[in-house]
Amino acid sequence: SYRFGDGLDSISMTESLRNAQINHGMGNFNLTEDDLVVEDSQFKAQMSTVLMIDISHSMILYGEDRITPAKKVAMALAELITTRYPKDTLDIIVFGNDAWPIKIADLPYLKVGPYHTNTVAGLQLAMDILRRKRNTNKQIFMITDGKPSCLRLKDGTYYKNSNGLDEYIVEKCYTMAAQARRLHIPITTFMIANDPYLQRFVDQFTEANQGKAFFTGLQGLGEMIFTDYEANRKKRLK
């Protein structure tokens, strides 16, 4: 229903005129404020999201289980979308040495592997998925705790370097971030690590994409993801 303060451009004239006909009849047509309704823009602003989950070996290093909270957040986000925003889409991909999609039903059984972190492969797959979506609003959420340390070369072999930030790998990540920006796909990175050099990488990655980054511990991960998802639905990302 229309309420004082709603913009005139948000009034649905078709529905309002129909209400007037029902309420007052055709013989003595009259359009009153009680007949007016506004478009539910939030409901119509459909969102396509790809959630990337890092399953490299570092997600269970140092005696800290980081993969279980990530899985729980993914399942909760899927529940939120399917129940509250059924027209939205959520695709989940995991990335280690390579990247591949998984079903929501497979989340409880997801395990970390003896992998490096091929962030580029994850971003490539995420963008390929989103290119096929018809929704205007698209976004990538990436949960990771480690530095990018792996690339798959054109000949099928892997280039790996776990010592610090490899400039070759990092530059490929920045290129992917800029490519996503050109496609109007913002990337929100949830970094569950606090190493200063990794934070600098995430800051530069975020700048290249014009996205967002959250440096969070495991306790605040879910709240930040849900808050950001709700906030993004209230604005047009393109």
Backbone torsions as a table, in degrees:
resi	resn	phi	psi	omega
1	SER	NA	148.1	177.3
2	TYR	-70.4	138.0	175.4
3	ARG	-130.6	149.6	-179.0
4	PHE	-53.7	128.7	-177.8
5	GLY	106.8	-19.5	175.6
6	ASP	-66.3	140.7	-179.9
7	GLY	-67.6	143.6	179.5
8	LEU	-64.2	-29.9	-179.6
9	ASP	-71.5	-10.9	179.9
10	SER	-93.6	-4.9	-179.2
11	ILE	-70.6	131.5	175.7
12	SER	-87.8	102.5	-174.6
13	MET	-67.8	-37.7	-179.3
14	THR	-60.9	-49.2	-179.5
15	GLU	-68.3	-35.5	-179.6
16	SER	-67.0	-42.3	178.2
17	LEU	-65.9	-37.0	177.5
18	ARG	-64.3	-41.4	176.8
19	ASN	-61.0	-40.3	-179.9
20	ALA	-62.9	-41.0	178.7
21	GLN	-63.8	-41.5	-179.4
22	ILE	-68.3	-42.2	-173.8
23	ASN	-78.4	-31.0	-172.4
24	HIS	-122.7	-10.4	179.9
25	GLY	83.1	162.5	-178.9
26	MET	-81.1	-27.4	-175.6
27	GLY	-65.8	-38.0	-179.8
28	ASN	-126.9	70.7	-172.3
29	PHE	-64.8	133.2	-179.7
30	ASN	-151.6	130.0	179.5
31	LEU	-108.8	116.2	-179.0
32	THR	-114.5	171.6	-179.6
33	GLU	-62.1	-31.8	-179.8
34	ASP	-67.4	-18.6	-179.8
35	ASP	-84.6	-16.7	-172.2
36	LEU	-76.6	139.6	173.0
37	VAL	-133.0	153.8	-180.0
38	VAL	-112.8	156.9	178.1
39	GLU	-67.9	138.1	175.4
40	ASP	-87.6	86.0	-172.6
41	SER	-65.4	-33.5	-179.9
42	GLN	-64.5	-39.4	-178.8
43	PHE	-66.3	-35.0	-175.7
44	LYS	-86.2	-17.0	-179.3
45	ALA	-80.9	83.8	-176.2
46	GLN	-73.8	147.1	-175.7
47	MET	-126.5	134.2	172.3
48	SER	-111.0	122.7	-176.0
49	THR	-122.6	137.4	168.1
50	VAL	-113.0	124.9	177.1
51	LEU	-102.9	118.5	178.7
52	MET	-99.3	128.8	179.4
53	ILE	-119.9	123.4	177.9
54	ASP	-73.1	124.0	177.1
55	ILE	-119.8	27.8	176.1
56	SER	-70.3	166.5	-173.6
57	HIS	-61.4	-26.9	-177.4
58	SER	-66.5	-13.6	-179.8
59	MET	-72.2	-5.5	174.7
60	ILE	-131.8	14.7	-179.4
61	LEU	-78.0	165.0	173.2
62	TYR	60.5	28.3	175.8
63	GLY	71.1	15.2	-178.8
64	GLU	-118.9	121.7	178.9
65	ASP	-84.6	105.8	-179.5
66	ARG	-100.8	-17.5	-176.5
67	ILE	-76.3	-35.0	-178.8
68	THR	-63.1	-48.0	175.9
69	PRO	-60.8	-36.4	178.4
70	ALA	-63.2	-41.6	178.3
71	LYS	-63.9	-43.3	-179.0
72	LYS	-63.2	-40.0	177.9
73	VAL	-64.2	-42.5	179.6
74	ALA	-61.2	-42.8	179.4
75	MET	-66.5	-38.2	178.8
76	ALA	-68.2	-39.0	178.1
77	LEU	-64.8	-40.7	177.3
78	ALA	-61.8	-40.8	178.6
79	GLU	-64.3	-42.1	178.9
80	LEU	-60.0	-46.8	-175.4
81	ILE	-68.8	-44.7	-175.8
82	THR	-70.0	-28.6	-178.0
83	THR	-93.1	-39.1	-175.5
84	ARG	-97.6	-32.9	-178.2
85	TYR	-128.9	69.6	-172.9
86	PRO	-64.7	-17.4	178.7
87	LYS	-87.3	-10.3	175.1
88	ASP	-76.6	161.9	177.1
89	THR	-123.6	146.1	176.0
90	LEU	-133.6	120.8	173.0
91	ASP	-113.2	139.3	-179.3
92	ILE	-117.1	129.3	175.8
93	ILE	-127.3	152.5	176.1
94	VAL	-117.3	151.8	180.0
95	PHE	-140.6	131.9	174.1
96	GLY	-133.2	-113.5	171.4
97	ASN	-67.6	-31.3	175.8
98	ASP	-129.1	-173.2	177.5
99	ALA	-135.2	143.0	178.4
100	TRP	-153.4	154.2	179.2
101	PRO	-80.9	151.4	173.5
102	ILE	-130.8	158.9	177.0
103	LYS	-86.2	153.8	177.9
104	ILE	-57.8	-36.5	-179.5
105	ALA	-65.0	-19.6	-179.2
106	ASP	-88.3	-8.6	-175.6
107	LEU	-56.5	-44.2	-177.8
108	PRO	-60.5	-20.6	-175.1
109	TYR	-102.9	6.1	-177.3
110	LEU	-68.3	133.6	-179.7
111	LYS	-130.2	153.6	173.9
112	VAL	-75.4	145.6	178.7
113	GLY	-117.7	177.2	178.3
114	PRO	-80.0	59.0	-171.2
115	TYR	-110.6	155.9	162.5
116	HIS	-84.5	-170.4	-175.3
117	THR	-117.5	102.7	178.6
118	ASN	-98.1	79.3	-178.9
119	THR	-63.3	-36.6	-179.1
120	VAL	-61.0	-43.9	179.3
121	ALA	-62.1	-40.1	177.7
122	GLY	-62.7	-43.4	-179.8
123	LEU	-67.9	-39.0	177.9
124	GLN	-60.8	-46.1	-179.6
125	LEU	-66.0	-41.4	179.4
126	ALA	-59.8	-44.7	-179.4
127	MET	-69.4	-35.5	175.9
128	ASP	-61.3	-41.1	178.9
129	ILE	-64.7	-45.3	-175.4
130	LEU	-71.8	-27.4	176.9
131	ARG	-60.5	-30.4	-177.0
132	ARG	-85.1	-5.7	-179.5
133	LYS	-85.0	142.5	-179.4
134	ARG	-87.3	-17.1	-179.3
135	ASN	-62.4	144.4	177.7
136	THR	-71.7	-42.4	-176.3
137	ASN	-86.7	121.5	-178.9
138	LYS	-135.7	149.3	179.6
139	GLN	-157.4	158.9	175.5
140	ILE	-121.8	129.6	169.6
141	PHE	-107.3	129.5	-179.3
142	MET	-124.5	120.3	176.3
143	ILE	-103.8	118.7	-178.6
144	THR	-150.4	158.4	177.3
145	ASP	-129.0	1.0	-174.3
146	GLY	-129.9	170.6	179.5
147	LYS	-82.5	152.2	173.3
148	PRO	-66.2	129.3	-173.1
149	SER	-137.3	12.6	-173.4
150	CYS	-153.4	143.4	171.7
151	LEU	-138.7	148.2	172.1
152	ARG	-100.4	123.0	-176.5
153	LEU	-82.8	169.1	-175.7
154	LYS	-62.5	-29.0	-179.7
155	ASP	-82.9	4.0	177.7
156	GLY	92.4	-9.6	178.1
157	THR	-82.8	165.4	-178.1
158	TYR	-108.1	137.1	171.8
159	TYR	-103.7	119.2	-174.6
160	LYS	-128.3	142.6	175.7
161	ASN	-157.5	109.7	-178.3
162	SER	-95.4	0.8	-177.3
163	ASN	-91.5	102.0	179.1
164	GLY	66.9	-159.0	178.3
165	LEU	-97.4	114.4	178.8
166	ASP	-76.7	122.6	-174.4
167	GLU	-60.7	-39.1	-179.2
168	TYR	-62.5	-46.1	-179.7
169	ILE	-68.1	-43.4	-178.2
170	VAL	-61.4	-42.4	-179.9
171	GLU	-63.3	-35.1	176.2
172	LYS	-64.0	-37.1	177.9
173	CYS	-65.0	-43.5	178.9
174	TYR	-62.6	-38.0	178.2
175	THR	-62.9	-42.0	178.3
176	MET	-66.0	-38.0	178.6
177	ALA	-62.9	-42.1	178.9
178	ALA	-67.8	-37.1	177.7
179	GLN	-63.2	-42.7	177.5
180	ALA	-62.0	-38.3	178.1
181	ARG	-61.1	-43.1	179.0
182	ARG	-63.6	-28.1	177.5
183	LEU	-87.4	5.7	-179.5
184	HIS	62.0	39.5	178.0
185	ILE	-115.9	101.8	177.9
186	PRO	-74.7	145.8	178.7
187	ILE	-113.8	125.1	174.1
188	THR	-107.9	119.4	-178.0
189	THR	-101.3	127.5	175.0
190	PHE	-107.8	99.9	-175.3
191	MET	-95.3	110.5	-178.7
192	ILE	-97.4	54.7	175.4
193	ALA	-153.0	157.7	-175.3
194	ASN	-126.8	20.1	177.0
195	ASP	-67.1	128.4	-176.6
196	PRO	-56.7	-39.9	-177.4
197	TYR	-70.3	-29.6	175.4
198	LEU	-72.4	-36.2	177.1
199	GLN	-63.6	-38.8	177.8
200	ARG	-64.1	-40.7	177.3
201	PHE	-61.2	-47.3	-179.0
202	VAL	-63.0	-38.6	177.9
203	ASP	-60.5	-45.4	-179.7
204	GLN	-70.1	-37.7	176.5
205	PHE	-61.2	-43.9	-179.5
206	THR	-66.3	-38.0	178.2
207	GLU	-64.1	-39.5	179.8
208	ALA	-64.8	-31.3	-179.2
209	ASN	-94.6	-17.2	-171.1
210	GLN	59.4	37.8	178.6
211	GLY	-100.3	-143.3	-179.0
212	LYS	-138.4	158.2	177.6
213	ALA	-141.1	141.0	175.8
214	PHE	-126.0	126.6	175.9
215	PHE	-100.6	103.9	-168.4
216	THR	-132.7	149.9	168.4
217	GLY	-81.2	179.2	-177.8
218	LEU	-67.2	-28.9	-176.7
219	GLN	-64.7	-38.9	-174.7
220	GLY	-96.5	4.5	-173.6
221	LEU	-61.5	-51.5	-176.6
222	GLY	-61.2	-46.7	-178.3
223	GLU	-60.0	-41.8	-178.5
224	MET	-66.5	-40.9	-179.6
225	ILE	-65.8	-45.2	-179.1
226	PHE	-65.6	-41.7	179.5
227	THR	-62.5	-43.3	-178.7
228	ASP	-68.3	-38.0	179.0
229	TYR	-62.5	-45.7	179.7
230	GLU	-63.6	-40.7	-179.3
231	ALA	-65.2	-40.4	-178.7
232	ASN	-68.4	-29.7	179.7
233	ARG	-69.5	-19.8	-176.3
234	LYS	-88.0	0.2	177.9
235	LYS	-136.7	157.7	177.1
236	ARG	-84.3	127.3	-177.7
237	LEU	-86.5	-6.4	-179.8
238	LYS	-124.3	NA	NA
